[in-house]
Amino acid sequence: MNINFKLFAIAVAAGLLAAGTGCQHMLDLEPHSAVSPGSVNSKDIEALRAGMYSKVQELPQRESYIMFDLFGGNLTTKSSVNSLDLINSLSSALNSVVEAQWQGYYQALMQVNNVYTIAQSLPAGSQRDLVMGECHYFRAYLHLCLVTRFGDVPLMRENTDALVSRTPAAEVWEFIDEELRLAVGNLGAPSAGYYYLSADAAKALKARVALYRGHKTEACELAESLIADARYDLDDFDKIFRAKSNKELIFAFSCLTSDNSKISVSTLFYSYNHPNSGSYVYRPAGEVMTLYDEGDLRRDISITTLDNLDFINKYPSGQTGTDPMVISRLAEMYLISAEAQGVEKGLPRLNELRNRRGLANIYPSSEAKFIDALLEERRRELLCENHRWYDLVRLGKAVEVLGIQPYQTLMPVPASERAANKNLTQNDGY
């Protein structure tokens, strides 16, 4: 699908929006044939919410959740010599994995904008605030996924049938920040588990955005507000990534939907002969297998080896695809706070995280060495959670560390999109 969006009639087919989010009352909903602004009731809007969650998590396809690990040197294919081979193969306007990112995020954005239009017609009250807050969050999240990958991207405040042009990245970043501000204001405290959006989820994403934009004071304040919240704590990796009750997750997609839809990221990591069973498309790069010291409590949950084959082990469901897909968790807040404060004030936060993961304190002697140490800690902590490539890009280290060309700090605009829309320009170098 190209970005020449068709303006949906407000009617929304149930076949598009009936999938749930893993939240029980959503799963029990009766299907609808259509919903229009003049006839929306509470049951209708719950079905729309369920569909919105489902489409946002599924439409960009499974590689979207590890894209920054694919481009960031954490992964290679089972047949590639090294991670740079994989990066170079992905760095093509004809690559279907990159194409799926652009198309999937914009398709999801269409769904969110549809719900947003309908939600505006709801009577004032807590239900309207909740739905509007969720829409604001997802609009920010989807645009963030796009701008970090492609730079200038069409900003879609509403669906349109026009042939759109790319919006300067600075304007997209401003939109993201404003949407998250509105999300924080509309969403309430966590009340239904971390598979539902809350004001805390919006704060966590806003902290990430602030760090990315260089707004370090704001990033630190937001991260520290969540660290100080008694509802959250650093927890065991087996709880976080094995769908167990825990205090670390702030927001995650659940993969537990009424139509058995799933995010089958884990099948990309295991071999057919592994007990978890998969297609073994990607394996950890050699240096990833040496990231973790013997006493690191993250090691066995993050990586494993069986029959001389190395595997990413964070998502163990294999072909069933029922693992939670983490969007925000408390450990990232520790890392954001540490980076935002710098070596003098941020080192205690970094060491606190290391201590909870079974590692000793470190004492980098300069700001530059602190950033290098922090990057390595982010790599260990957030392996295959979609951070590595953009961490290197935003800190100006991608070319040196990955061995890529400068133009590869952005992904190419898919050729199919440019063929369908003459107003879309290509990123330099492609």
TAZIPE-V401337 format. One record per residue. N is the residue number from 1. RES is the residue in one small letter. PHI is phi in degrees with one decimal (NA if undefined). PSI is psi in whole degrees, 0 to 359 (999 if undefined). Layout:
# TAZIPE-V401337
n=N res=RES phi=PHI psi=PSI
n=N res=RES phi=PHI psi=PSI
This chain:
# TAZIPE-V401337
n=1 res=m phi=NA psi=130
n=2 res=n phi=-89.7 psi=172
n=3 res=i phi=-85.3 psi=9
n=4 res=n phi=-74.9 psi=77
n=5 res=f phi=-65.0 psi=140
n=6 res=k phi=-88.5 psi=129
n=7 res=l phi=-70.2 psi=111
n=8 res=f phi=-63.9 psi=139
n=9 res=a phi=-61.0 psi=154
n=10 res=i phi=-61.2 psi=336
n=11 res=a phi=-59.4 psi=134
n=12 res=v phi=-123.4 psi=118
n=13 res=a phi=-68.0 psi=140
n=14 res=a phi=-66.3 psi=332
n=15 res=g phi=-62.1 psi=335
n=16 res=l phi=-86.4 psi=329
n=17 res=l phi=-124.0 psi=17
n=18 res=a phi=-90.7 psi=350
n=19 res=a phi=-69.8 psi=148
n=20 res=g phi=-98.7 psi=188
n=21 res=t phi=-122.0 psi=10
n=22 res=g phi=92.3 psi=1
n=23 res=c phi=-98.9 psi=124
n=24 res=q phi=-58.4 psi=315
n=25 res=h phi=-67.2 psi=335
n=26 res=m phi=-70.2 psi=323
n=27 res=l phi=-69.2 psi=337
n=28 res=d phi=-89.2 psi=6
n=29 res=l phi=-72.9 psi=145
n=30 res=e phi=-75.5 psi=145
n=31 res=p phi=-69.7 psi=153
n=32 res=h phi=-113.0 psi=152
n=33 res=s phi=-84.5 psi=323
n=34 res=a phi=-165.9 psi=158
n=35 res=v phi=-134.7 psi=134
n=36 res=s phi=-127.6 psi=158
n=37 res=p phi=-56.6 psi=325
n=38 res=g phi=-77.2 psi=350
n=39 res=s phi=-127.6 psi=19
n=40 res=v phi=-75.0 psi=128
n=41 res=n phi=-120.1 psi=181
n=42 res=s phi=-61.9 psi=324
n=43 res=k phi=-69.2 psi=320
n=44 res=d phi=-58.9 psi=312
n=45 res=i phi=-68.4 psi=329
n=46 res=e phi=-65.1 psi=321
n=47 res=a phi=-64.7 psi=321
n=48 res=l phi=-64.6 psi=318
n=49 res=r phi=-59.5 psi=314
n=50 res=a phi=-59.0 psi=315
n=51 res=g phi=-64.4 psi=322
n=52 res=m phi=-62.9 psi=312
n=53 res=y phi=-56.3 psi=313
n=54 res=s phi=-61.7 psi=314
n=55 res=k phi=-70.6 psi=323
n=56 res=v phi=-63.1 psi=322
n=57 res=q phi=-78.6 psi=333
n=58 res=e phi=-103.6 psi=324
n=59 res=l phi=-62.7 psi=324
n=60 res=p phi=-70.5 psi=354
n=61 res=q phi=72.9 psi=166
n=62 res=r phi=-65.5 psi=324
n=63 res=e phi=-63.2 psi=341
n=64 res=s phi=-59.2 psi=330
n=65 res=y phi=-79.7 psi=350
n=66 res=i phi=-129.3 psi=16
n=67 res=m phi=-59.8 psi=319
n=68 res=f phi=-74.8 psi=344
n=69 res=d phi=-82.8 psi=325
n=70 res=l phi=-65.6 psi=313
n=71 res=f phi=-78.7 psi=343
n=72 res=g phi=-98.5 psi=9
n=73 res=g phi=84.6 psi=4
n=74 res=n phi=-81.2 psi=339
n=75 res=l phi=-131.0 psi=155
n=76 res=t phi=-142.3 psi=174
n=77 res=t phi=-86.6 psi=167
n=78 res=k phi=-65.6 psi=342
n=79 res=s phi=-110.4 psi=350
n=80 res=s phi=-74.3 psi=148
n=81 res=v phi=-71.4 psi=319
n=82 res=n phi=-153.3 psi=175
n=83 res=s phi=-67.2 psi=330
n=84 res=l phi=-63.5 psi=326
n=85 res=d phi=-59.1 psi=317
n=86 res=l phi=-66.3 psi=315
n=87 res=i phi=-57.9 psi=315
n=88 res=n phi=-65.6 psi=324
n=89 res=s phi=-70.2 psi=327
n=90 res=l phi=-75.6 psi=335
n=91 res=s phi=-80.8 psi=63
n=92 res=s phi=-144.4 psi=137
n=93 res=a phi=-66.9 psi=349
n=94 res=l phi=-98.6 psi=357
n=95 res=n phi=-71.2 psi=128
n=96 res=s phi=-70.7 psi=331
n=97 res=v phi=-67.5 psi=317
n=98 res=v phi=-66.4 psi=318
n=99 res=e phi=-57.5 psi=318
n=100 res=a phi=-64.0 psi=331
n=101 res=q phi=-66.1 psi=306
n=102 res=w phi=-57.1 psi=307
n=103 res=q phi=-64.7 psi=316
n=104 res=g phi=-65.6 psi=316
n=105 res=y phi=-65.0 psi=321
n=106 res=y phi=-72.7 psi=325
n=107 res=q phi=-62.8 psi=317
n=108 res=a phi=-62.6 psi=320
n=109 res=l phi=-63.2 psi=324
n=110 res=m phi=-57.8 psi=315
n=111 res=q phi=-62.0 psi=316
n=112 res=v phi=-63.5 psi=316
n=113 res=n phi=-63.6 psi=326
n=114 res=n phi=-62.6 psi=311
n=115 res=v phi=-62.9 psi=321
n=116 res=y phi=-59.3 psi=316
n=117 res=t phi=-62.2 psi=316
n=118 res=i phi=-66.6 psi=318
n=119 res=a phi=-61.4 psi=329
n=120 res=q phi=-63.4 psi=337
n=121 res=s phi=-87.1 psi=354
n=122 res=l phi=-71.9 psi=151
n=123 res=p phi=-64.7 psi=149
n=124 res=a phi=-57.5 psi=141
n=125 res=g phi=154.1 psi=184
n=126 res=s phi=-65.9 psi=324
n=127 res=q phi=-66.3 psi=316
n=128 res=r phi=-61.7 psi=316
n=129 res=d phi=-58.5 psi=316
n=130 res=l phi=-61.8 psi=309
n=131 res=v phi=-65.2 psi=317
n=132 res=m phi=-62.1 psi=318
n=133 res=g phi=-61.5 psi=317
n=134 res=e phi=-62.6 psi=318
n=135 res=c phi=-63.5 psi=316
n=136 res=h phi=-58.9 psi=316
n=137 res=y phi=-60.6 psi=310
n=138 res=f phi=-67.2 psi=325
n=139 res=r phi=-61.9 psi=319
n=140 res=a phi=-66.3 psi=312
n=141 res=y phi=-59.1 psi=314
n=142 res=l phi=-68.4 psi=319
n=143 res=h phi=-66.8 psi=326
n=144 res=l phi=-63.0 psi=316
n=145 res=c phi=-58.4 psi=322
n=146 res=l phi=-75.2 psi=313
n=147 res=v phi=-69.0 psi=327
n=148 res=t phi=-72.3 psi=335
n=149 res=r phi=-85.3 psi=313
n=150 res=f phi=-114.0 psi=354
n=151 res=g phi=77.0 psi=235
n=152 res=d phi=-59.2 psi=125
n=153 res=v phi=-140.8 psi=153
n=154 res=p phi=-58.8 psi=126
n=155 res=l phi=-86.6 psi=121
n=156 res=m phi=-113.6 psi=85
n=157 res=r phi=-70.9 psi=333
n=158 res=e phi=-151.6 psi=158
n=159 res=n phi=-72.8 psi=147
n=160 res=t phi=-150.3 psi=156
n=161 res=d phi=-97.7 psi=8
n=162 res=a phi=-76.5 psi=155
n=163 res=l phi=-80.5 psi=101
n=164 res=v phi=-82.7 psi=160
n=165 res=s phi=-109.5 psi=168
n=166 res=r phi=-75.7 psi=134
n=167 res=t phi=-90.4 psi=138
n=168 res=p phi=-52.4 psi=139
n=169 res=a phi=-55.8 psi=323
n=170 res=a phi=-58.6 psi=321
n=171 res=e phi=-68.8 psi=323
n=172 res=v phi=-64.4 psi=317
n=173 res=w phi=-61.3 psi=320
n=174 res=e phi=-63.0 psi=319
n=175 res=f phi=-62.4 psi=315
n=176 res=i phi=-57.5 psi=313
n=177 res=d phi=-62.2 psi=317
n=178 res=e phi=-66.7 psi=319
n=179 res=e phi=-61.9 psi=321
n=180 res=l phi=-70.0 psi=325
n=181 res=r phi=-60.6 psi=316
n=182 res=l phi=-67.6 psi=323
n=183 res=a phi=-63.0 psi=315
n=184 res=v phi=-58.6 psi=319
n=185 res=g phi=-70.7 psi=332
n=186 res=n phi=-95.5 psi=328
n=187 res=l phi=-83.2 psi=148
n=188 res=g phi=-96.4 psi=188
n=189 res=a phi=-66.7 psi=155
n=190 res=p phi=-57.5 psi=130
n=191 res=s phi=-138.8 psi=344
n=192 res=a phi=-128.3 psi=23
n=193 res=g phi=93.8 psi=168
n=194 res=y phi=-81.2 psi=3
n=195 res=y phi=-87.0 psi=354
n=196 res=y phi=-104.7 psi=147
n=197 res=l phi=-72.2 psi=148
n=198 res=s phi=-143.6 psi=172
n=199 res=a phi=-60.3 psi=327
n=200 res=d phi=-64.7 psi=320
n=201 res=a phi=-61.6 psi=319
n=202 res=a phi=-66.2 psi=321
n=203 res=k phi=-62.8 psi=319
n=204 res=a phi=-63.6 psi=316
n=205 res=l phi=-69.1 psi=325
n=206 res=k phi=-65.4 psi=324
n=207 res=a phi=-62.9 psi=318
n=208 res=r phi=-62.5 psi=314
n=209 res=v phi=-62.0 psi=317
n=210 res=a phi=-60.7 psi=318
n=211 res=l phi=-62.8 psi=314
n=212 res=y phi=-57.9 psi=324
n=213 res=r phi=-86.0 psi=357
n=214 res=g phi=82.5 psi=14
n=215 res=h phi=-90.1 psi=76
n=216 res=k phi=-70.0 psi=323
n=217 res=t phi=-62.8 psi=313
n=218 res=e phi=-63.1 psi=316
n=219 res=a phi=-58.4 psi=314
n=220 res=c phi=-63.2 psi=314
n=221 res=e phi=-61.5 psi=317
n=222 res=l phi=-66.9 psi=315
n=223 res=a phi=-62.6 psi=316
n=224 res=e phi=-66.7 psi=329
n=225 res=s phi=-64.5 psi=327
n=226 res=l phi=-80.0 psi=324
n=227 res=i phi=-61.5 psi=322
n=228 res=a phi=-77.5 psi=347
n=229 res=d phi=-75.3 psi=123
n=230 res=a phi=-64.8 psi=345
n=231 res=r phi=-70.6 psi=344
n=232 res=y phi=-121.3 psi=151
n=233 res=d phi=-160.7 psi=155
n=234 res=l phi=-66.0 psi=131
n=235 res=d phi=-126.6 psi=177
n=236 res=d phi=-72.7 psi=142
n=237 res=f phi=-60.7 psi=324
n=238 res=d phi=-66.2 psi=334
n=239 res=k phi=-76.7 psi=317
n=240 res=i phi=-63.3 psi=315
n=241 res=f phi=-106.7 psi=14
n=242 res=r phi=-125.3 psi=23
n=243 res=a phi=56.3 psi=36
n=244 res=k phi=-99.5 psi=156
n=245 res=s phi=-57.8 psi=131
n=246 res=n phi=-153.8 psi=167
n=247 res=k phi=-106.5 psi=8
n=248 res=e phi=-95.8 psi=324
n=249 res=l phi=-69.0 psi=135
n=250 res=i phi=-104.4 psi=317
n=251 res=f phi=-154.5 psi=137
n=252 res=a phi=-150.1 psi=152
n=253 res=f phi=-80.8 psi=143
n=254 res=s phi=-95.3 psi=333
n=255 res=c phi=68.8 psi=4
n=256 res=l phi=-104.1 psi=90
n=257 res=t phi=-117.2 psi=160
n=258 res=s phi=-65.5 psi=334
n=259 res=d phi=-101.6 psi=20
n=260 res=n phi=63.6 psi=21
n=261 res=s phi=-67.0 psi=159
n=262 res=k phi=-157.5 psi=164
n=263 res=i phi=-112.4 psi=100
n=264 res=s phi=-90.1 psi=51
n=265 res=v phi=-61.5 psi=318
n=266 res=s phi=-63.3 psi=331
n=267 res=t phi=-66.2 psi=343
n=268 res=l phi=-71.9 psi=342
n=269 res=f phi=-103.2 psi=331
n=270 res=y phi=-100.8 psi=153
n=271 res=s phi=-81.2 psi=165
n=272 res=y phi=-60.2 psi=326
n=273 res=n phi=-83.1 psi=350
n=274 res=h phi=-69.6 psi=147
n=275 res=p phi=-54.0 psi=329
n=276 res=n phi=-79.7 psi=339
n=277 res=s phi=62.4 psi=123
n=278 res=g phi=-163.7 psi=190
n=279 res=s phi=-104.3 psi=357
n=280 res=y phi=49.4 psi=54
n=281 res=v phi=-75.3 psi=318
n=282 res=y phi=-124.2 psi=143
n=283 res=r phi=-126.2 psi=157
n=284 res=p phi=-65.4 psi=139
n=285 res=a phi=-61.5 psi=154
n=286 res=g phi=-53.4 psi=318
n=287 res=e phi=-69.0 psi=336
n=288 res=v phi=-64.3 psi=325
n=289 res=m phi=-69.3 psi=349
n=290 res=t phi=-111.5 psi=10
n=291 res=l phi=-68.0 psi=326
n=292 res=y phi=-102.9 psi=127
n=293 res=d phi=-71.3 psi=166
n=294 res=e phi=-55.7 psi=319
n=295 res=g phi=-86.8 psi=3
n=296 res=d phi=-72.4 psi=118
n=297 res=l phi=-69.8 psi=350
n=298 res=r phi=-88.4 psi=344
n=299 res=r phi=-59.3 psi=303
n=300 res=d phi=-68.7 psi=334
n=301 res=i phi=-79.6 psi=333
n=302 res=s phi=-86.6 psi=318
n=303 res=i phi=-137.8 psi=156
n=304 res=t phi=-156.2 psi=166
n=305 res=t phi=-134.0 psi=137
n=306 res=l phi=-145.1 psi=129
n=307 res=d phi=53.2 psi=42
n=308 res=n phi=67.8 psi=15
n=309 res=l phi=-112.6 psi=136
n=310 res=d phi=-94.4 psi=142
n=311 res=f phi=-136.8 psi=146
n=312 res=i phi=-73.1 psi=132
n=313 res=n phi=-117.8 psi=7
n=314 res=k phi=-69.5 psi=332
n=315 res=y phi=-120.1 psi=91
n=316 res=p phi=-89.1 psi=1
n=317 res=s phi=-73.8 psi=345
n=318 res=g phi=62.7 psi=228
n=319 res=q phi=-68.4 psi=341
n=320 res=t phi=-72.7 psi=333
n=321 res=g phi=60.6 psi=43
n=322 res=t phi=-108.0 psi=16
n=323 res=d phi=-75.7 psi=145
n=324 res=p phi=-67.9 psi=138
n=325 res=m phi=-102.6 psi=109
n=326 res=v phi=-72.1 psi=130
n=327 res=i phi=-104.9 psi=314
n=328 res=s phi=-142.0 psi=137
n=329 res=r phi=-146.1 psi=167
n=330 res=l phi=-65.4 psi=325
n=331 res=a phi=-56.7 psi=322
n=332 res=e phi=-62.0 psi=325
n=333 res=m phi=-65.1 psi=321
n=334 res=y phi=-59.9 psi=316
n=335 res=l phi=-69.6 psi=322
n=336 res=i phi=-64.1 psi=312
n=337 res=s phi=-60.2 psi=316
n=338 res=a phi=-61.0 psi=311
n=339 res=e phi=-64.4 psi=317
n=340 res=a phi=-64.7 psi=327
n=341 res=q phi=-86.7 psi=340
n=342 res=g phi=81.6 psi=178
n=343 res=v phi=-61.3 psi=320
n=344 res=e phi=-64.5 psi=312
n=345 res=k phi=-103.0 psi=338
n=346 res=g phi=-88.3 psi=339
n=347 res=l phi=-58.3 psi=319
n=348 res=p phi=-57.1 psi=322
n=349 res=r phi=-65.7 psi=318
n=350 res=l phi=-63.0 psi=315
n=351 res=n phi=-68.8 psi=327
n=352 res=e phi=-61.4 psi=315
n=353 res=l phi=-62.4 psi=314
n=354 res=r phi=-58.9 psi=316
n=355 res=n phi=-59.5 psi=319
n=356 res=r phi=-68.2 psi=340
n=357 res=r phi=-98.4 psi=12
n=358 res=g phi=89.6 psi=13
n=359 res=l phi=-111.9 psi=156
n=360 res=a phi=-80.5 psi=166
n=361 res=n phi=-63.5 psi=152
n=362 res=i phi=-121.0 psi=159
n=363 res=y phi=-137.8 psi=71
n=364 res=p phi=-60.9 psi=142
n=365 res=s phi=-91.2 psi=357
n=366 res=s phi=-152.5 psi=166
n=367 res=e phi=-61.8 psi=319
n=368 res=a phi=-62.5 psi=317
n=369 res=k phi=-69.1 psi=327
n=370 res=f phi=-62.9 psi=315
n=371 res=i phi=-63.2 psi=319
n=372 res=d phi=-61.6 psi=316
n=373 res=a phi=-65.1 psi=320
n=374 res=l phi=-65.4 psi=319
n=375 res=l phi=-60.4 psi=318
n=376 res=e phi=-67.3 psi=324
n=377 res=e phi=-68.8 psi=321
n=378 res=r phi=-61.3 psi=321
n=379 res=r phi=-63.3 psi=316
n=380 res=r phi=-66.7 psi=311
n=381 res=e phi=-67.9 psi=319
n=382 res=l phi=-108.6 psi=22
n=383 res=l phi=-53.3 psi=129
n=384 res=c phi=57.5 psi=34
n=385 res=e phi=-117.8 psi=17
n=386 res=n phi=74.7 psi=53
n=387 res=h phi=-130.4 psi=325
n=388 res=r phi=-56.9 psi=308
n=389 res=w phi=-60.6 psi=312
n=390 res=y phi=-71.4 psi=332
n=391 res=d phi=-57.5 psi=315
n=392 res=l phi=-69.3 psi=321
n=393 res=v phi=-64.3 psi=309
n=394 res=r phi=-67.0 psi=335
n=395 res=l phi=-97.6 psi=9
n=396 res=g phi=70.2 psi=26
n=397 res=k phi=-113.9 psi=0
n=398 res=a phi=-64.6 psi=316
n=399 res=v phi=-62.7 psi=314
n=400 res=e phi=-68.4 psi=312
n=401 res=v phi=-73.7 psi=318
n=402 res=l phi=-91.0 psi=341
n=403 res=g phi=76.7 psi=22
n=404 res=i phi=-90.3 psi=171
n=405 res=q phi=-85.0 psi=154
n=406 res=p phi=-54.3 psi=325
n=407 res=y phi=-66.8 psi=340
n=408 res=q phi=-79.9 psi=8
n=409 res=t phi=-82.0 psi=359
n=410 res=l phi=-127.2 psi=153
n=411 res=m phi=-89.0 psi=156
n=412 res=p phi=-75.7 psi=144
n=413 res=v phi=-68.6 psi=126
n=414 res=p phi=-55.4 psi=138
n=415 res=a phi=-60.3 psi=324
n=416 res=s phi=-62.9 psi=325
n=417 res=e phi=-70.4 psi=321
n=418 res=r phi=-71.6 psi=329
n=419 res=a phi=-67.7 psi=327
n=420 res=a phi=-84.9 psi=340
n=421 res=n phi=-138.9 psi=103
n=422 res=k phi=-66.0 psi=346
n=423 res=n phi=-83.1 psi=351
n=424 res=l phi=-87.0 psi=120
n=425 res=t phi=-87.9 psi=163
n=426 res=q phi=-99.1 psi=149
n=427 res=n phi=-66.2 psi=146
n=428 res=d phi=-56.2 psi=140
n=429 res=g phi=98.4 psi=342
n=430 res=y phi=-100.3 psi=999
